[in-house]
Amino acid sequence: MPSRRALLRTADIAAVAVLSAFVSVALQATTPEDPPSRAAPRPPCIADPISDTAPVLCGAPR
């Protein structure tokens, strides 16, 4: 049977790994994929439901 010291060391390593994974997931959830300063500005949307070009002018793919 492993010594108490070895078990505590293993538990400490596991706790650090779990905490590290939690922080990584939390940072991914709060970090925007594209920073606002680098994002290309979207063209203004021209609301013309009859026009064929309205989706393109709104920035939506055709």
PyMOL Python script that loads the backbone (N, CA, C, O; Angstrom):
from pymol import cmd

cmd.read_pdbstr("""\
ATOM      1  N   MET A   1       0.844  -1.178   0.000  1.00  0.00           N
ATOM      2  CA  MET A   1       0.000   0.000   0.000  1.00  0.00           C
ATOM      3  C   MET A   1       0.894   1.249   0.000  1.00  0.00           C
ATOM      4  O   MET A   1       1.881   1.301   0.734  1.00  0.00           O
ATOM      5  N   PRO A   2       0.554   2.253  -0.819  1.00  0.00           N
ATOM      6  CA  PRO A   2       1.377   3.465  -0.868  1.00  0.00           C
ATOM      7  C   PRO A   2       1.337   4.214   0.465  1.00  0.00           C
ATOM      8  O   PRO A   2       0.374   4.123   1.226  1.00  0.00           O
ATOM      9  N   SER A   3       2.382   4.933   0.711  1.00  0.00           N
ATOM     10  CA  SER A   3       2.436   5.692   1.960  1.00  0.00           C
ATOM     11  C   SER A   3       1.466   6.873   1.915  1.00  0.00           C
ATOM     12  O   SER A   3       1.004   7.302   0.857  1.00  0.00           O
ATOM     13  N   ARG A   4       1.188   7.363   3.094  1.00  0.00           N
ATOM     14  CA  ARG A   4       0.264   8.503   3.199  1.00  0.00           C
ATOM     15  C   ARG A   4       0.815   9.716   2.451  1.00  0.00           C
ATOM     16  O   ARG A   4       0.065  10.470   1.831  1.00  0.00           O
ATOM     17  N   ARG A   5       2.114   9.890   2.517  1.00  0.00           N
ATOM     18  CA  ARG A   5       2.745  11.029   1.837  1.00  0.00           C
ATOM     19  C   ARG A   5       2.562  10.933   0.318  1.00  0.00           C
ATOM     20  O   ARG A   5       2.294  11.940  -0.338  1.00  0.00           O
ATOM     21  N   ALA A   6       2.705   9.735  -0.238  1.00  0.00           N
ATOM     22  CA  ALA A   6       2.529   9.542  -1.678  1.00  0.00           C
ATOM     23  C   ALA A   6       1.077   9.790  -2.086  1.00  0.00           C
ATOM     24  O   ALA A   6       0.812  10.373  -3.137  1.00  0.00           O
ATOM     25  N   LEU A   7       0.142   9.345  -1.251  1.00  0.00           N
ATOM     26  CA  LEU A   7      -1.271   9.573  -1.553  1.00  0.00           C
ATOM     27  C   LEU A   7      -1.614  11.066  -1.522  1.00  0.00           C
ATOM     28  O   LEU A   7      -2.359  11.551  -2.374  1.00  0.00           O
ATOM     29  N   LEU A   8      -1.072  11.788  -0.546  1.00  0.00           N
ATOM     30  CA  LEU A   8      -1.325  13.224  -0.474  1.00  0.00           C
ATOM     31  C   LEU A   8      -0.717  13.953  -1.669  1.00  0.00           C
ATOM     32  O   LEU A   8      -1.309  14.892  -2.201  1.00  0.00           O
ATOM     33  N   ARG A   9       0.456  13.517  -2.081  1.00  0.00           N
ATOM     34  CA  ARG A   9       1.099  14.131  -3.250  1.00  0.00           C
ATOM     35  C   ARG A   9       0.257  13.896  -4.503  1.00  0.00           C
ATOM     36  O   ARG A   9       0.067  14.807  -5.310  1.00  0.00           O
ATOM     37  N   THR A  10      -0.245  12.676  -4.660  1.00  0.00           N
ATOM     38  CA  THR A  10      -1.092  12.356  -5.812  1.00  0.00           C
ATOM     39  C   THR A  10      -2.376  13.177  -5.776  1.00  0.00           C
ATOM     40  O   THR A  10      -2.831  13.667  -6.809  1.00  0.00           O
ATOM     41  N   ALA A  11      -2.956  13.328  -4.599  1.00  0.00           N
ATOM     42  CA  ALA A  11      -4.178  14.122  -4.462  1.00  0.00           C
ATOM     43  C   ALA A  11      -3.910  15.593  -4.782  1.00  0.00           C
ATOM     44  O   ALA A  11      -4.742  16.255  -5.404  1.00  0.00           O
ATOM     45  N   ASP A  12      -2.764  16.101  -4.362  1.00  0.00           N
ATOM     46  CA  ASP A  12      -2.406  17.488  -4.672  1.00  0.00           C
ATOM     47  C   ASP A  12      -2.247  17.693  -6.177  1.00  0.00           C
ATOM     48  O   ASP A  12      -2.723  18.686  -6.726  1.00  0.00           O
ATOM     49  N   ILE A  13      -1.582  16.760  -6.835  1.00  0.00           N
ATOM     50  CA  ILE A  13      -1.386  16.859  -8.286  1.00  0.00           C
ATOM     51  C   ILE A  13      -2.733  16.810  -9.001  1.00  0.00           C
ATOM     52  O   ILE A  13      -2.966  17.568  -9.942  1.00  0.00           O
ATOM     53  N   ALA A  14      -3.610  15.927  -8.560  1.00  0.00           N
ATOM     54  CA  ALA A  14      -4.933  15.822  -9.179  1.00  0.00           C
ATOM     55  C   ALA A  14      -5.740  17.103  -8.957  1.00  0.00           C
ATOM     56  O   ALA A  14      -6.437  17.561  -9.862  1.00  0.00           O
ATOM     57  N   ALA A  15      -5.647  17.676  -7.766  1.00  0.00           N
ATOM     58  CA  ALA A  15      -6.385  18.907  -7.475  1.00  0.00           C
ATOM     59  C   ALA A  15      -5.892  20.055  -8.349  1.00  0.00           C
ATOM     60  O   ALA A  15      -6.695  20.848  -8.842  1.00  0.00           O
ATOM     61  N   VAL A  16      -4.596  20.148  -8.541  1.00  0.00           N
ATOM     62  CA  VAL A  16      -4.040  21.206  -9.393  1.00  0.00           C
ATOM     63  C   VAL A  16      -4.482  21.005 -10.840  1.00  0.00           C
ATOM     64  O   VAL A  16      -4.792  21.976 -11.530  1.00  0.00           O
ATOM     65  N   ALA A  17      -4.513  19.766 -11.304  1.00  0.00           N
ATOM     66  CA  ALA A  17      -4.944  19.487 -12.677  1.00  0.00           C
ATOM     67  C   ALA A  17      -6.410  19.862 -12.883  1.00  0.00           C
ATOM     68  O   ALA A  17      -6.766  20.449 -13.904  1.00  0.00           O
ATOM     69  N   VAL A  18      -7.251  19.525 -11.923  1.00  0.00           N
ATOM     70  CA  VAL A  18      -8.677  19.855 -12.032  1.00  0.00           C
ATOM     71  C   VAL A  18      -8.874  21.372 -11.991  1.00  0.00           C
ATOM     72  O   VAL A  18      -9.654  21.916 -12.773  1.00  0.00           O
ATOM     73  N   LEU A  19      -8.183  22.043 -11.099  1.00  0.00           N
ATOM     74  CA  LEU A  19      -8.295  23.498 -11.005  1.00  0.00           C
ATOM     75  C   LEU A  19      -7.799  24.167 -12.284  1.00  0.00           C
ATOM     76  O   LEU A  19      -8.407  25.127 -12.760  1.00  0.00           O
ATOM     77  N   SER A  20      -6.709  23.669 -12.836  1.00  0.00           N
ATOM     78  CA  SER A  20      -6.170  24.215 -14.077  1.00  0.00           C
ATOM     79  C   SER A  20      -7.157  24.050 -15.227  1.00  0.00           C
ATOM     80  O   SER A  20      -7.343  24.970 -16.024  1.00  0.00           O
ATOM     81  N   ALA A  21      -7.786  22.889 -15.313  1.00  0.00           N
ATOM     82  CA  ALA A  21      -8.776  22.652 -16.371  1.00  0.00           C
ATOM     83  C   ALA A  21      -9.976  23.577 -16.191  1.00  0.00           C
ATOM     84  O   ALA A  21     -10.499  24.108 -17.171  1.00  0.00           O
ATOM     85  N   PHE A  22     -10.411  23.772 -14.961  1.00  0.00           N
ATOM     86  CA  PHE A  22     -11.548  24.653 -14.692  1.00  0.00           C
ATOM     87  C   PHE A  22     -11.235  26.093 -15.099  1.00  0.00           C
ATOM     88  O   PHE A  22     -12.063  26.755 -15.725  1.00  0.00           O
ATOM     89  N   VAL A  23     -10.058  26.573 -14.751  1.00  0.00           N
ATOM     90  CA  VAL A  23      -9.662  27.939 -15.106  1.00  0.00           C
ATOM     91  C   VAL A  23      -9.556  28.079 -16.620  1.00  0.00           C
ATOM     92  O   VAL A  23      -9.960  29.100 -17.176  1.00  0.00           O
ATOM     93  N   SER A  24      -9.024  27.077 -17.284  1.00  0.00           N
ATOM     94  CA  SER A  24      -8.900  27.118 -18.741  1.00  0.00           C
ATOM     95  C   SER A  24     -10.266  27.226 -19.408  1.00  0.00           C
ATOM     96  O   SER A  24     -10.450  28.033 -20.319  1.00  0.00           O
ATOM     97  N   VAL A  25     -11.219  26.421 -18.963  1.00  0.00           N
ATOM     98  CA  VAL A  25     -12.569  26.464 -19.534  1.00  0.00           C
ATOM     99  C   VAL A  25     -13.232  27.805 -19.228  1.00  0.00           C
ATOM    100  O   VAL A  25     -13.907  28.373 -20.086  1.00  0.00           O
ATOM    101  N   ALA A  26     -13.045  28.309 -18.022  1.00  0.00           N
ATOM    102  CA  ALA A  26     -13.647  29.595 -17.658  1.00  0.00           C
ATOM    103  C   ALA A  26     -13.075  30.725 -18.503  1.00  0.00           C
ATOM    104  O   ALA A  26     -13.811  31.621 -18.915  1.00  0.00           O
ATOM    105  N   LEU A  27     -11.780  30.694 -18.765  1.00  0.00           N
ATOM    106  CA  LEU A  27     -11.176  31.737 -19.591  1.00  0.00           C
ATOM    107  C   LEU A  27     -11.650  31.647 -21.031  1.00  0.00           C
ATOM    108  O   LEU A  27     -11.867  32.676 -21.671  1.00  0.00           O
ATOM    109  N   GLN A  28     -11.815  30.447 -21.552  1.00  0.00           N
ATOM    110  CA  GLN A  28     -12.308  30.290 -22.922  1.00  0.00           C
ATOM    111  C   GLN A  28     -13.734  30.802 -23.037  1.00  0.00           C
ATOM    112  O   GLN A  28     -14.111  31.359 -24.068  1.00  0.00           O
ATOM    113  N   ALA A  29     -14.522  30.621 -22.004  1.00  0.00           N
ATOM    114  CA  ALA A  29     -15.917  31.049 -22.047  1.00  0.00           C
ATOM    115  C   ALA A  29     -16.045  32.567 -21.963  1.00  0.00           C
ATOM    116  O   ALA A  29     -17.017  33.128 -22.467  1.00  0.00           O
ATOM    117  N   THR A  30     -15.083  33.238 -21.338  1.00  0.00           N
ATOM    118  CA  THR A  30     -15.196  34.682 -21.164  1.00  0.00           C
ATOM    119  C   THR A  30     -14.370  35.472 -22.163  1.00  0.00           C
ATOM    120  O   THR A  30     -14.517  36.692 -22.240  1.00  0.00           O
ATOM    121  N   THR A  31     -13.505  34.817 -22.932  1.00  0.00           N
ATOM    122  CA  THR A  31     -12.664  35.514 -23.899  1.00  0.00           C
ATOM    123  C   THR A  31     -13.358  35.548 -25.250  1.00  0.00           C
ATOM    124  O   THR A  31     -13.704  34.495 -25.786  1.00  0.00           O
ATOM    125  N   PRO A  32     -13.571  36.737 -25.815  1.00  0.00           N
ATOM    126  CA  PRO A  32     -14.208  36.786 -27.135  1.00  0.00           C
ATOM    127  C   PRO A  32     -13.296  36.185 -28.198  1.00  0.00           C
ATOM    128  O   PRO A  32     -12.072  36.290 -28.111  1.00  0.00           O
ATOM    129  N   GLU A  33     -13.903  35.554 -29.204  1.00  0.00           N
ATOM    130  CA  GLU A  33     -13.109  34.928 -30.257  1.00  0.00           C
ATOM    131  C   GLU A  33     -12.375  35.971 -31.088  1.00  0.00           C
ATOM    132  O   GLU A  33     -11.226  35.752 -31.472  1.00  0.00           O
ATOM    133  N   ASP A  34     -13.007  37.082 -31.367  1.00  0.00           N
ATOM    134  CA  ASP A  34     -12.420  38.127 -32.190  1.00  0.00           C
ATOM    135  C   ASP A  34     -12.448  39.429 -31.393  1.00  0.00           C
ATOM    136  O   ASP A  34     -13.527  39.956 -31.122  1.00  0.00           O
ATOM    137  N   PRO A  35     -11.297  39.952 -31.017  1.00  0.00           N
ATOM    138  CA  PRO A  35     -11.308  41.195 -30.247  1.00  0.00           C
ATOM    139  C   PRO A  35     -12.009  42.311 -31.021  1.00  0.00           C
ATOM    140  O   PRO A  35     -11.858  42.394 -32.240  1.00  0.00           O
ATOM    141  N   PRO A  36     -12.766  43.162 -30.348  1.00  0.00           N
ATOM    142  CA  PRO A  36     -13.507  44.215 -31.043  1.00  0.00           C
ATOM    143  C   PRO A  36     -12.613  45.150 -31.852  1.00  0.00           C
ATOM    144  O   PRO A  36     -13.035  45.653 -32.894  1.00  0.00           O
ATOM    145  N   SER A  37     -11.385  45.391 -31.392  1.00  0.00           N
ATOM    146  CA  SER A  37     -10.517  46.319 -32.105  1.00  0.00           C
ATOM    147  C   SER A  37     -10.078  45.759 -33.455  1.00  0.00           C
ATOM    148  O   SER A  37      -9.805  46.525 -34.379  1.00  0.00           O
ATOM    149  N   ARG A  38     -10.008  44.446 -33.581  1.00  0.00           N
ATOM    150  CA  ARG A  38      -9.568  43.835 -34.830  1.00  0.00           C
ATOM    151  C   ARG A  38     -10.731  43.418 -35.726  1.00  0.00           C
ATOM    152  O   ARG A  38     -10.524  43.092 -36.895  1.00  0.00           O
ATOM    153  N   ALA A  39     -11.916  43.424 -35.205  1.00  0.00           N
ATOM    154  CA  ALA A  39     -13.068  42.972 -35.987  1.00  0.00           C
ATOM    155  C   ALA A  39     -13.390  43.999 -37.067  1.00  0.00           C
ATOM    156  O   ALA A  39     -13.369  45.206 -36.828  1.00  0.00           O
ATOM    157  N   ALA A  40     -13.683  43.496 -38.247  1.00  0.00           N
ATOM    158  CA  ALA A  40     -14.052  44.385 -39.344  1.00  0.00           C
ATOM    159  C   ALA A  40     -15.432  44.969 -39.067  1.00  0.00           C
ATOM    160  O   ALA A  40     -16.334  44.244 -38.647  1.00  0.00           O
ATOM    161  N   PRO A  41     -15.608  46.250 -39.293  1.00  0.00           N
ATOM    162  CA  PRO A  41     -16.933  46.831 -39.063  1.00  0.00           C
ATOM    163  C   PRO A  41     -17.941  46.283 -40.061  1.00  0.00           C
ATOM    164  O   PRO A  41     -17.645  46.135 -41.247  1.00  0.00           O
ATOM    165  N   ARG A  42     -19.122  45.987 -39.570  1.00  0.00           N
ATOM    166  CA  ARG A  42     -20.183  45.476 -40.446  1.00  0.00           C
ATOM    167  C   ARG A  42     -20.852  46.648 -41.144  1.00  0.00           C
ATOM    168  O   ARG A  42     -21.060  47.698 -40.537  1.00  0.00           O
ATOM    169  N   PRO A  43     -21.187  46.475 -42.401  1.00  0.00           N
ATOM    170  CA  PRO A  43     -21.874  47.561 -43.103  1.00  0.00           C
ATOM    171  C   PRO A  43     -23.271  47.758 -42.519  1.00  0.00           C
ATOM    172  O   PRO A  43     -23.863  46.819 -41.987  1.00  0.00           O
ATOM    173  N   PRO A  44     -23.791  48.967 -42.618  1.00  0.00           N
ATOM    174  CA  PRO A  44     -25.145  49.197 -42.106  1.00  0.00           C
ATOM    175  C   PRO A  44     -26.163  48.396 -42.904  1.00  0.00           C
ATOM    176  O   PRO A  44     -26.022  48.211 -44.113  1.00  0.00           O
ATOM    177  N   CYS A  45     -27.170  47.933 -42.222  1.00  0.00           N
ATOM    178  CA  CYS A  45     -28.196  47.120 -42.865  1.00  0.00           C
ATOM    179  C   CYS A  45     -29.241  48.025 -43.503  1.00  0.00           C
ATOM    180  O   CYS A  45     -29.806  48.901 -42.847  1.00  0.00           O
ATOM    181  N   ILE A  46     -29.484  47.806 -44.767  1.00  0.00           N
ATOM    182  CA  ILE A  46     -30.534  48.540 -45.469  1.00  0.00           C
ATOM    183  C   ILE A  46     -31.764  47.647 -45.476  1.00  0.00           C
ATOM    184  O   ILE A  46     -31.780  46.609 -46.137  1.00  0.00           O
ATOM    185  N   ALA A  47     -32.781  48.046 -44.750  1.00  0.00           N
ATOM    186  CA  ALA A  47     -33.969  47.211 -44.591  1.00  0.00           C
ATOM    187  C   ALA A  47     -34.875  47.346 -45.808  1.00  0.00           C
ATOM    188  O   ALA A  47     -35.768  48.193 -45.838  1.00  0.00           O
ATOM    189  N   ASP A  48     -34.642  46.514 -46.798  1.00  0.00           N
ATOM    190  CA  ASP A  48     -35.478  46.481 -47.998  1.00  0.00           C
ATOM    191  C   ASP A  48     -35.793  45.020 -48.276  1.00  0.00           C
ATOM    192  O   ASP A  48     -35.020  44.349 -48.959  1.00  0.00           O
ATOM    193  N   PRO A  49     -36.917  44.507 -47.761  1.00  0.00           N
ATOM    194  CA  PRO A  49     -37.204  43.075 -47.900  1.00  0.00           C
ATOM    195  C   PRO A  49     -37.427  42.637 -49.344  1.00  0.00           C
ATOM    196  O   PRO A  49     -37.313  41.449 -49.643  1.00  0.00           O
ATOM    197  N   ILE A  50     -37.738  43.555 -50.237  1.00  0.00           N
ATOM    198  CA  ILE A  50     -37.988  43.176 -51.627  1.00  0.00           C
ATOM    199  C   ILE A  50     -36.676  43.085 -52.406  1.00  0.00           C
ATOM    200  O   ILE A  50     -36.554  42.283 -53.333  1.00  0.00           O
ATOM    201  N   SER A  51     -35.711  43.894 -52.035  1.00  0.00           N
ATOM    202  CA  SER A  51     -34.454  43.948 -52.772  1.00  0.00           C
ATOM    203  C   SER A  51     -33.664  42.654 -52.611  1.00  0.00           C
ATOM    204  O   SER A  51     -33.642  42.054 -51.537  1.00  0.00           O
ATOM    205  N   ASP A  52     -33.023  42.239 -53.686  1.00  0.00           N
ATOM    206  CA  ASP A  52     -32.201  41.028 -53.672  1.00  0.00           C
ATOM    207  C   ASP A  52     -30.865  41.281 -52.985  1.00  0.00           C
ATOM    208  O   ASP A  52     -30.219  40.338 -52.528  1.00  0.00           O
ATOM    209  N   THR A  53     -30.445  42.531 -52.905  1.00  0.00           N
ATOM    210  CA  THR A  53     -29.137  42.846 -52.334  1.00  0.00           C
ATOM    211  C   THR A  53     -29.195  43.129 -50.838  1.00  0.00           C
ATOM    212  O   THR A  53     -28.148  43.313 -50.218  1.00  0.00           O
ATOM    213  N   ALA A  54     -30.372  43.168 -50.245  1.00  0.00           N
ATOM    214  CA  ALA A  54     -30.485  43.492 -48.825  1.00  0.00           C
ATOM    215  C   ALA A  54     -29.690  42.544 -47.928  1.00  0.00           C
ATOM    216  O   ALA A  54     -29.008  43.025 -47.024  1.00  0.00           O
ATOM    217  N   PRO A  55     -29.737  41.209 -48.128  1.00  0.00           N
ATOM    218  CA  PRO A  55     -28.939  40.345 -47.250  1.00  0.00           C
ATOM    219  C   PRO A  55     -27.444  40.609 -47.376  1.00  0.00           C
ATOM    220  O   PRO A  55     -26.716  40.508 -46.389  1.00  0.00           O
ATOM    221  N   VAL A  56     -26.979  40.944 -48.570  1.00  0.00           N
ATOM    222  CA  VAL A  56     -25.558  41.220 -48.761  1.00  0.00           C
ATOM    223  C   VAL A  56     -25.186  42.513 -48.051  1.00  0.00           C
ATOM    224  O   VAL A  56     -24.135  42.586 -47.414  1.00  0.00           O
ATOM    225  N   LEU A  57     -26.021  43.520 -48.148  1.00  0.00           N
ATOM    226  CA  LEU A  57     -25.735  44.790 -47.495  1.00  0.00           C
ATOM    227  C   LEU A  57     -25.807  44.676 -45.976  1.00  0.00           C
ATOM    228  O   LEU A  57     -25.186  45.470 -45.270  1.00  0.00           O
ATOM    229  N   CYS A  58     -26.551  43.707 -45.466  1.00  0.00           N
ATOM    230  CA  CYS A  58     -26.646  43.508 -44.019  1.00  0.00           C
ATOM    231  C   CYS A  58     -25.476  42.698 -43.481  1.00  0.00           C
ATOM    232  O   CYS A  58     -25.360  42.524 -42.268  1.00  0.00           O
ATOM    233  N   GLY A  59     -24.617  42.205 -44.341  1.00  0.00           N
ATOM    234  CA  GLY A  59     -23.466  41.433 -43.913  1.00  0.00           C
ATOM    235  C   GLY A  59     -23.728  39.946 -43.848  1.00  0.00           C
ATOM    236  O   GLY A  59     -22.848  39.194 -43.429  1.00  0.00           O
ATOM    237  N   ALA A  60     -24.907  39.488 -44.247  1.00  0.00           N
ATOM    238  CA  ALA A  60     -25.224  38.058 -44.224  1.00  0.00           C
ATOM    239  C   ALA A  60     -24.725  37.409 -45.510  1.00  0.00           C
ATOM    240  O   ALA A  60     -24.724  38.044 -46.564  1.00  0.00           O
ATOM    241  N   PRO A  61     -24.305  36.157 -45.431  1.00  0.00           N
ATOM    242  CA  PRO A  61     -23.873  35.476 -46.660  1.00  0.00           C
ATOM    243  C   PRO A  61     -25.056  35.194 -47.571  1.00  0.00           C
ATOM    244  O   PRO A  61     -26.184  35.011 -47.114  1.00  0.00           O
ATOM    245  N   ARG A  62     -24.784  35.164 -48.836  1.00  0.00           N
ATOM    246  CA  ARG A  62     -25.845  34.863 -49.809  1.00  0.00           C
ATOM    247  C   ARG A  62     -26.070  33.388 -49.894  1.00  0.00           C
ATOM    248  O   ARG A  62     -26.923  32.937 -50.659  1.00  0.00           O
TER     249      ARG A  62
END
""", "prot")
cmd.dss("prot")
cmd.show_as("cartoon", "prot")
cmd.util.cbc("prot")
cmd.orient("prot")
